[in-house]
């Protein structure tokens, strides 16, 4: 049987691969420095996030309904009339889109009836769906401590769409708002970091839950929870109270 001829074998000399260039000491040094910088930046970001993010686990259990209060003596007012004829209390979440819409109606009521209606705002951060709500509440409290209650209330809602979509802590964004409002930043930082401030937010939230609230915004007129179909309805109910 004839043999199958073998596959031809090339007799040409094999090309040698060019030797790899050795990394220069300068390049190696730059790479090493870059790795260290990235590592330190990552560690710093983790630390900053830890410091700036509130411990929402520290929020206490809801107040029993018998102890819950619609309004506390030190609750924040947007109007503070000398002799209010009507008291409107809103439990709000600064990251809540519906609350941002309500803020427009509340501002209109403030403009028209601010000398007759005491508008009280209290924090009810819905932490399960709004991760920035507690940080926003702390920013509001810190601003209120410097007499900028209305200014921070308006600023947080005016910029809500921007910071609400942000990833990670938005504490730095809220601090920038405080700076734009001309607040003392050292004092702002102190109040935000003070555990008593988180306790205050937690008490507002506990009162809301103790009162049976489940959503924001929720409104009380003269201590009574009101059901509204629109913000025009809220205005109408206040006007009816004013007579």
Phi and psi in degrees as GROMACS dihedral restraints (atoms count N, CA, C in turn):
[ dihedral_restraints ]
;  ai    aj    ak    al  type     phi  dphi    fc
    3     4     5     6     1   -67.1    20    10
    4     5     6     7     1   142.2    20    10
    6     7     8     9     1   -76.8    20    10
    7     8     9    10     1   144.9    20    10
    9    10    11    12     1   -75.2    20    10
   10    11    12    13     1   125.8    20    10
   12    13    14    15     1   -61.9    20    10
   13    14    15    16     1   142.7    20    10
   15    16    17    18     1   -66.4    20    10
   16    17    18    19     1   153.3    20    10
   18    19    20    21     1   -64.6    20    10
   19    20    21    22     1   140.1    20    10
   21    22    23    24     1   -64.6    20    10
   22    23    24    25     1   140.9    20    10
   24    25    26    27     1  -108.6    20    10
   25    26    27    28     1   129.4    20    10
   27    28    29    30     1   -70.3    20    10
   28    29    30    31     1   137.1    20    10
   30    31    32    33     1  -104.7    20    10
   31    32    33    34     1     4.5    20    10
   33    34    35    36     1   -72.0    20    10
   34    35    36    37     1   144.0    20    10
   36    37    38    39     1   -65.7    20    10
   37    38    39    40     1   139.0    20    10
   39    40    41    42     1   -71.2    20    10
   40    41    42    43     1   140.1    20    10
   42    43    44    45     1   -77.3    20    10
   43    44    45    46     1   133.6    20    10
   45    46    47    48     1   -82.9    20    10
   46    47    48    49     1   135.8    20    10
   48    49    50    51     1   -71.2    20    10
   49    50    51    52     1   138.5    20    10
   51    52    53    54     1   -64.6    20    10
   52    53    54    55     1   139.5    20    10
   54    55    56    57     1   -62.6    20    10
   55    56    57    58     1   141.0    20    10
   57    58    59    60     1   -66.8    20    10
   58    59    60    61     1   139.0    20    10
   60    61    62    63     1   -72.7    20    10
   61    62    63    64     1   134.6    20    10
   63    64    65    66     1   -70.1    20    10
   64    65    66    67     1   141.4    20    10
   66    67    68    69     1   -68.6    20    10
   67    68    69    70     1   131.7    20    10
   69    70    71    72     1   -69.8    20    10
   70    71    72    73     1   150.3    20    10
   72    73    74    75     1   -56.0    20    10
   73    74    75    76     1   -35.7    20    10
   75    76    77    78     1   -64.5    20    10
   76    77    78    79     1   -44.2    20    10
   78    79    80    81     1   -63.5    20    10
   79    80    81    82     1   -44.3    20    10
   81    82    83    84     1   -60.5    20    10
   82    83    84    85     1   -39.1    20    10
   84    85    86    87     1   -65.5    20    10
   85    86    87    88     1   -42.7    20    10
   87    88    89    90     1   -63.5    20    10
   88    89    90    91     1   -41.1    20    10
   90    91    92    93     1   -63.7    20    10
   91    92    93    94     1   -43.2    20    10
   93    94    95    96     1   -62.4    20    10
   94    95    96    97     1   -42.6    20    10
   96    97    98    99     1   -63.8    20    10
   97    98    99   100     1   -41.6    20    10
   99   100   101   102     1   -61.7    20    10
  100   101   102   103     1   -41.6    20    10
  102   103   104   105     1   -62.7    20    10
  103   104   105   106     1   -43.0    20    10
  105   106   107   108     1   -63.7    20    10
  106   107   108   109     1   -43.0    20    10
  108   109   110   111     1   -62.5    20    10
  109   110   111   112     1   -44.8    20    10
  111   112   113   114     1   -62.7    20    10
  112   113   114   115     1   -39.9    20    10
  114   115   116   117     1   -63.6    20    10
  115   116   117   118     1   -46.0    20    10
  117   118   119   120     1   -65.0    20    10
  118   119   120   121     1   -37.7    20    10
  120   121   122   123     1   -63.9    20    10
  121   122   123   124     1   -40.4    20    10
  123   124   125   126     1   -65.2    20    10
  124   125   126   127     1   -43.1    20    10
  126   127   128   129     1   -63.2    20    10
  127   128   129   130     1   -42.9    20    10
  129   130   131   132     1   -61.9    20    10
  130   131   132   133     1   -43.5    20    10
  132   133   134   135     1   -60.8    20    10
  133   134   135   136     1   -40.1    20    10
  135   136   137   138     1   -65.1    20    10
  136   137   138   139     1   -43.6    20    10
  138   139   140   141     1   -65.1    20    10
  139   140   141   142     1   -43.9    20    10
  141   142   143   144     1   -62.9    20    10
  142   143   144   145     1   -43.8    20    10
  144   145   146   147     1   -61.0    20    10
  145   146   147   148     1   -39.1    20    10
  147   148   149   150     1   -66.1    20    10
  148   149   150   151     1   -41.8    20    10
  150   151   152   153     1   -70.8    20    10
  151   152   153   154     1   -35.5    20    10
  153   154   155   156     1   -86.2    20    10
  154   155   156   157     1   -24.8    20    10
  156   157   158   159     1   -84.0    20    10
  157   158   159   160     1   126.1    20    10
  159   160   161   162     1   -69.2    20    10
  160   161   162   163     1   152.4    20    10
  162   163   164   165     1   -85.3    20    10
  163   164   165   166     1    89.0    20    10
  165   166   167   168     1   -67.3    20    10
  166   167   168   169     1   -16.9    20    10
  168   169   170   171     1   -67.1    20    10
  169   170   171   172     1   -19.6    20    10
  171   172   173   174     1   -78.7    20    10
  172   173   174   175     1   -10.4    20    10
  174   175   176   177     1   -63.5    20    10
  175   176   177   178     1   128.6    20    10
  177   178   179   180     1   -70.4    20    10
  178   179   180   181     1   169.1    20    10
  180   181   182   183     1   -65.1    20    10
  181   182   183   184     1   151.9    20    10
  183   184   185   186     1   -54.5    20    10
  184   185   186   187     1   144.6    20    10
  186   187   188   189     1   -68.2    20    10
  187   188   189   190     1   135.9    20    10
  189   190   191   192     1   -55.1    20    10
  190   191   192   193     1   142.7    20    10
  192   193   194   195     1   -55.0    20    10
  193   194   195   196     1   -30.5    20    10
  195   196   197   198     1   -68.3    20    10
  196   197   198   199     1   -22.9    20    10
  198   199   200   201     1  -100.3    20    10
  199   200   201   202     1   -12.1    20    10
  201   202   203   204     1   -68.3    20    10
  202   203   204   205     1   142.9    20    10
  204   205   206   207     1  -125.1    20    10
  205   206   207   208     1   139.9    20    10
  207   208   209   210     1   -68.4    20    10
  208   209   210   211     1   -35.6    20    10
  210   211   212   213     1  -141.0    20    10
  211   212   213   214     1   138.1    20    10
  213   214   215   216     1  -104.5    20    10
  214   215   216   217     1   157.2    20    10
  216   217   218   219     1   -56.4    20    10
  217   218   219   220     1   -30.6    20    10
  219   220   221   222     1  -104.5    20    10
  220   221   222   223     1    17.6    20    10
  222   223   224   225     1   -63.1    20    10
  223   224   225   226     1   148.0    20    10
  225   226   227   228     1   -79.7    20    10
  226   227   228   229     1   136.9    20    10
  228   229   230   231     1  -114.8    20    10
  229   230   231   232     1   140.8    20    10
  231   232   233   234     1   -88.4    20    10
  232   233   234   235     1   -10.1    20    10
  234   235   236   237     1  -127.6    20    10
  235   236   237   238     1   -48.5    20    10
  237   238   239   240     1    53.3    20    10
  238   239   240   241     1    55.7    20    10
  240   241   242   243     1   -68.0    20    10
  241   242   243   244     1   151.9    20    10
  243   244   245   246     1   -62.1    20    10
  244   245   246   247     1   -43.8    20    10
  246   247   248   249     1  -133.7    20    10
  247   248   249   250     1    82.3    20    10
  249   250   251   252     1   -66.4    20    10
  250   251   252   253     1   139.5    20    10
  252   253   254   255     1   -91.7    20    10
  253   254   255   256     1   -28.1    20    10
  255   256   257   258     1  -139.1    20    10
  256   257   258   259     1   143.3    20    10
  258   259   260   261     1  -116.3    20    10
  259   260   261   262     1   121.8    20    10
  261   262   263   264     1  -108.8    20    10
  262   263   264   265     1   122.4    20    10
  264   265   266   267     1  -114.5    20    10
  265   266   267   268     1   128.0    20    10
  267   268   269   270     1  -116.6    20    10
  268   269   270   271     1   127.8    20    10
  270   271   272   273     1   -94.8    20    10
  271   272   273   274     1   120.9    20    10
  273   274   275   276     1  -132.5    20    10
  274   275   276   277     1   165.0    20    10
  276   277   278   279     1  -130.0    20    10
  277   278   279   280     1   119.4    20    10
  279   280   281   282     1   -66.9    20    10
  280   281   282   283     1   -15.3    20    10
  282   283   284   285     1   -97.1    20    10
  283   284   285   286     1    -0.7    20    10
  285   286   287   288     1   -80.2    20    10
  286   287   288   289     1   120.6    20    10
  288   289   290   291     1   -60.1    20    10
  289   290   291   292     1   -37.8    20    10
  291   292   293   294     1   -65.0    20    10
  292   293   294   295     1   -33.6    20    10
  294   295   296   297     1   -68.2    20    10
  295   296   297   298     1   -34.1    20    10
  297   298   299   300     1   -64.5    20    10
  298   299   300   301     1   -39.1    20    10
  300   301   302   303     1   -67.2    20    10
  301   302   303   304     1   -39.6    20    10
  303   304   305   306     1   -64.0    20    10
  304   305   306   307     1   -31.9    20    10
  306   307   308   309     1   -60.1    20    10
  307   308   309   310     1   -32.2    20    10
  309   310   311   312     1   -64.8    20    10
  310   311   312   313     1   -46.1    20    10
  312   313   314   315     1   -65.9    20    10
  313   314   315   316     1   -41.3    20    10
  315   316   317   318     1   -63.0    20    10
  316   317   318   319     1   -40.0    20    10
  318   319   320   321     1   -64.4    20    10
  319   320   321   322     1   -36.2    20    10
  321   322   323   324     1   -67.2    20    10
  322   323   324   325     1   -41.8    20    10
  324   325   326   327     1   -63.7    20    10
  325   326   327   328     1   -40.3    20    10
  327   328   329   330     1   -61.5    20    10
  328   329   330   331     1   -43.6    20    10
  330   331   332   333     1   -66.0    20    10
  331   332   333   334     1   -37.7    20    10
  333   334   335   336     1   -89.5    20    10
  334   335   336   337     1   -34.2    20    10
  336   337   338   339     1  -126.9    20    10
  337   338   339   340     1    18.6    20    10
  339   340   341   342     1   -59.3    20    10
  340   341   342   343     1   -23.8    20    10
  342   343   344   345     1   -86.8    20    10
  343   344   345   346     1    -3.3    20    10
  345   346   347   348     1  -124.7    20    10
  346   347   348   349     1   -22.7    20    10
  348   349   350   351     1  -114.9    20    10
  349   350   351   352     1   125.1    20    10
  351   352   353   354     1   -88.3    20    10
  352   353   354   355     1   113.4    20    10
  354   355   356   357     1  -100.1    20    10
  355   356   357   358     1   108.9    20    10
  357   358   359   360     1  -100.6    20    10
  358   359   360   361     1   134.8    20    10
  360   361   362   363     1  -120.3    20    10
  361   362   363   364     1   135.0    20    10
  363   364   365   366     1  -131.8    20    10
  364   365   366   367     1   149.8    20    10
  366   367   368   369     1   -83.4    20    10
  367   368   369   370     1   133.1    20    10
  369   370   371   372     1  -138.5    20    10
  370   371   372   373     1    68.8    20    10
  372   373   374   375     1   -67.1    20    10
  373   374   375   376     1   124.1    20    10
  375   376   377   378     1   -89.6    20    10
  376   377   378   379     1    81.6    20    10
  378   379   380   381     1   -64.5    20    10
  379   380   381   382     1   -23.3    20    10
  381   382   383   384     1   -71.1    20    10
  382   383   384   385     1   -23.9    20    10
  384   385   386   387     1  -122.4    20    10
  385   386   387   388     1   -12.6    20    10
  387   388   389   390     1  -126.0    20    10
  388   389   390   391     1    90.4    20    10
  390   391   392   393     1   -65.5    20    10
  391   392   393   394     1   -20.6    20    10
  393   394   395   396     1   -98.6    20    10
  394   395   396   397     1     1.4    20    10
  396   397   398   399     1   -64.7    20    10
  397   398   399   400     1   -39.3    20    10
  399   400   401   402     1   -70.2    20    10
  400   401   402   403     1   -43.0    20    10
  402   403   404   405     1   -58.9    20    10
  403   404   405   406     1   -40.9    20    10
  405   406   407   408     1   -65.0    20    10
  406   407   408   409     1   -39.7    20    10
  408   409   410   411     1   -64.3    20    10
  409   410   411   412     1   -40.1    20    10
  411   412   413   414     1   -64.0    20    10
  412   413   414   415     1   -40.0    20    10
  414   415   416   417     1   -62.9    20    10
  415   416   417   418     1   -41.9    20    10
  417   418   419   420     1   -62.2    20    10
  418   419   420   421     1   -45.1    20    10
  420   421   422   423     1   -63.2    20    10
  421   422   423   424     1   -41.3    20    10
  423   424   425   426     1   -66.2    20    10
  424   425   426   427     1   -36.8    20    10
  426   427   428   429     1   -70.7    20    10
  427   428   429   430     1   -41.1    20    10
  429   430   431   432     1   -61.1    20    10
  430   431   432   433     1   -33.9    20    10
  432   433   434   435     1   -63.7    20    10
  433   434   435   436     1   -20.8    20    10
  435   436   437   438     1  -105.0    20    10
  436   437   438   439     1    15.4    20    10
  438   439   440   441     1    80.7    20    10
  439   440   441   442     1    15.0    20    10
  441   442   443   444     1  -109.3    20    10
  442   443   444   445     1    42.1    20    10
  444   445   446   447     1   -58.8    20    10
  445   446   447   448     1   -54.4    20    10
  447   448   449   450     1   -65.4    20    10
  448   449   450   451     1   -42.8    20    10
  450   451   452   453     1   -62.1    20    10
  451   452   453   454     1   -44.6    20    10
  453   454   455   456     1   -73.6    20    10
  454   455   456   457     1   -35.6    20    10
  456   457   458   459     1   -55.3    20    10
  457   458   459   460     1   -49.0    20    10
  459   460   461   462     1   -69.5    20    10
  460   461   462   463     1   -39.5    20    10
  462   463   464   465     1   -66.1    20    10
  463   464   465   466     1   -40.9    20    10
  465   466   467   468     1   -63.7    20    10
  466   467   468   469     1   -40.3    20    10
  468   469   470   471     1   -76.6    20    10
  469   470   471   472     1   -33.6    20    10
  471   472   473   474     1   -65.1    20    10
  472   473   474   475     1   -29.4    20    10
  474   475   476   477     1  -108.3    20    10
  475   476   477   478     1     9.3    20    10
  477   478   479   480     1   -54.7    20    10
  478   479   480   481     1   -44.2    20    10
  480   481   482   483     1   -61.0    20    10
  481   482   483   484     1   -33.1    20    10
  483   484   485   486     1   -73.1    20    10
  484   485   486   487     1   -55.0    20    10
  486   487   488   489     1   -78.2    20    10
  487   488   489   490     1   -24.9    20    10
  489   490   491   492     1   -64.6    20    10
  490   491   492   493     1   -31.3    20    10
  492   493   494   495     1   -87.7    20    10
  493   494   495   496     1    -3.5    20    10
  495   496   497   498     1   -72.1    20    10
  496   497   498   499     1   147.6    20    10
  498   499   500   501     1   -90.2    20    10
  499   500   501   502     1   144.5    20    10
  501   502   503   504     1    75.2    20    10
  502   503   504   505     1  -177.7    20    10
  504   505   506   507     1   -60.6    20    10
  505   506   507   508     1   139.1    20    10
  507   508   509   510     1  -105.9    20    10
  508   509   510   511     1    16.9    20    10
  510   511   512   513     1   -58.1    20    10
  511   512   513   514     1   -38.3    20    10
  513   514   515   516     1   -66.2    20    10
  514   515   516   517     1   -35.5    20    10
  516   517   518   519     1   -64.1    20    10
  517   518   519   520     1   -43.5    20    10
  519   520   521   522     1   -66.6    20    10
  520   521   522   523     1   -34.8    20    10
  522   523   524   525     1   -65.8    20    10
  523   524   525   526     1   -37.7    20    10
  525   526   527   528     1   -62.0    20    10
  526   527   528   529     1   -39.0    20    10
  528   529   530   531     1   -61.9    20    10
  529   530   531   532     1   -41.7    20    10
  531   532   533   534     1   -61.6    20    10
  532   533   534   535     1   -39.4    20    10
  534   535   536   537     1   -64.2    20    10
  535   536   537   538     1   -44.1    20    10
  537   538   539   540     1   -63.3    20    10
  538   539   540   541     1   -28.2    20    10
  540   541   542   543     1   -82.7    20    10
  541   542   543   544     1    -2.9    20    10
  543   544   545   546     1    79.1    20    10
  544   545   546   547     1    23.2    20    10
  546   547   548   549     1   -77.5    20    10
  547   548   549   550     1   158.2    20    10
  549   550   551   552     1   -73.1    20    10
  550   551   552   553     1   108.5    20    10
  552   553   554   555     1   -68.8    20    10
  553   554   555   556     1   -33.3    20    10
  555   556   557   558     1   -63.2    20    10
  556   557   558   559     1   -43.0    20    10
  558   559   560   561     1   -69.8    20    10
  559   560   561   562     1   -37.7    20    10
  561   562   563   564     1   -59.1    20    10
  562   563   564   565     1   -49.1    20    10
  564   565   566   567     1   -60.2    20    10
  565   566   567   568     1   -40.6    20    10
  567   568   569   570     1   -62.2    20    10
  568   569   570   571     1   -44.8    20    10
  570   571   572   573     1   -69.3    20    10
  571   572   573   574     1   -40.9    20    10
  573   574   575   576     1   -60.2    20    10
  574   575   576   577     1   -39.9    20    10
  576   577   578   579     1   -81.5    20    10
  577   578   579   580     1   -14.0    20    10
  579   580   581   582     1   -69.4    20    10
  580   581   582   583     1   122.8    20    10
  582   583   584   585     1   -56.1    20    10
  583   584   585   586     1   -26.7    20    10
  585   586   587   588     1   -64.4    20    10
  586   587   588   589     1   -28.4    20    10
  588   589   590   591     1   -69.4    20    10
  589   590   591   592     1   -43.6    20    10
  591   592   593   594     1   -63.9    20    10
  592   593   594   595     1   -36.8    20    10
  594   595   596   597     1   -62.1    20    10
  595   596   597   598     1   -38.0    20    10
  597   598   599   600     1   -65.1    20    10
  598   599   600   601     1   -44.8    20    10
  600   601   602   603     1   -61.5    20    10
  601   602   603   604     1   -41.7    20    10
  603   604   605   606     1   -63.5    20    10
  604   605   606   607     1   -36.9    20    10
  606   607   608   609     1   -66.5    20    10
  607   608   609   610     1   -41.8    20    10
  609   610   611   612     1   -57.1    20    10
  610   611   612   613     1   -48.1    20    10
  612   613   614   615     1   -64.2    20    10
  613   614   615   616     1   -41.4    20    10
  615   616   617   618     1   -64.4    20    10
  616   617   618   619     1   -39.2    20    10
  618   619   620   621     1   -62.0    20    10
  619   620   621   622     1   -43.0    20    10
  621   622   623   624     1   -59.4    20    10
  622   623   624   625     1   -46.6    20    10
  624   625   626   627     1   -68.1    20    10
  625   626   627   628     1   -39.5    20    10
  627   628   629   630     1   -63.4    20    10
  628   629   630   631     1   -27.6    20    10
  630   631   632   633     1   -84.0    20    10
  631   632   633   634     1    -1.0    20    10
  633   634   635   636     1    89.1    20    10
  634   635   636   637     1    11.7    20    10
  636   637   638   639     1   -76.0    20    10
  637   638   639   640     1   145.0    20    10
  639   640   641   642     1  -129.6    20    10
  640   641   642   643     1    -6.2    20    10
  642   643   644   645     1  -149.7    20    10
  643   644   645   646     1   167.5    20    10
  645   646   647   648     1  -126.8    20    10
  646   647   648   649     1   149.8    20    10
  648   649   650   651     1   -79.2    20    10
  649   650   651   652     1   150.6    20    10
  651   652   653   654     1  -124.7    20    10
  652   653   654   655     1   135.7    20    10
  654   655   656   657     1  -120.1    20    10
  655   656   657   658     1   142.8    20    10
  657   658   659   660     1  -121.8    20    10
  658   659   660   661     1   134.8    20    10
  660   661   662   663     1  -115.7    20    10
  661   662   663   664     1   117.7    20    10
  663   664   665   666     1    51.5    20    10
  664   665   666   667     1    44.3    20    10
  666   667   668   669     1    84.5    20    10
  667   668   669   670     1    -3.3    20    10
  669   670   671   672     1  -109.6    20    10
  670   671   672   673     1   130.1    20    10
  672   673   674   675     1   -65.3    20    10
  673   674   675   676     1   131.1    20    10
  675   676   677   678     1  -113.5    20    10
  676   677   678   679     1   142.2    20    10
  678   679   680   681     1   -99.9    20    10
  679   680   681   682     1   125.8    20    10
  681   682   683   684     1  -126.2    20    10
  682   683   684   685     1   146.1    20    10
  684   685   686   687     1   -96.5    20    10
  685   686   687   688     1   -16.2    20    10
  687   688   689   690     1  -160.7    20    10
  688   689   690   691     1   167.6    20    10
  690   691   692   693     1   -73.5    20    10
  691   692   693   694     1   -22.3    20    10
  693   694   695   696     1   -65.5    20    10
  694   695   696   697     1   -33.6    20    10
  696   697   698   699     1   -65.3    20    10
  697   698   699   700     1   -39.7    20    10
  699   700   701   702     1   -61.0    20    10
  700   701   702   703     1   -46.9    20    10
  702   703   704   705     1   -59.9    20    10
  703   704   705   706     1   -42.6    20    10
  705   706   707   708     1   -63.3    20    10
  706   707   708   709     1   -39.3    20    10
  708   709   710   711     1   -67.2    20    10
  709   710   711   712     1   -36.7    20    10
  711   712   713   714     1   -67.6    20    10
  712   713   714   715     1   -43.0    20    10
  714   715   716   717     1   -63.6    20    10
  715   716   717   718     1   -34.6    20    10
  717   718   719   720     1   -66.0    20    10
  718   719   720   721     1   -37.6    20    10
  720   721   722   723     1   -67.8    20    10
  721   722   723   724     1   -37.0    20    10
  723   724   725   726     1   -71.2    20    10
  724   725   726   727     1   -27.6    20    10
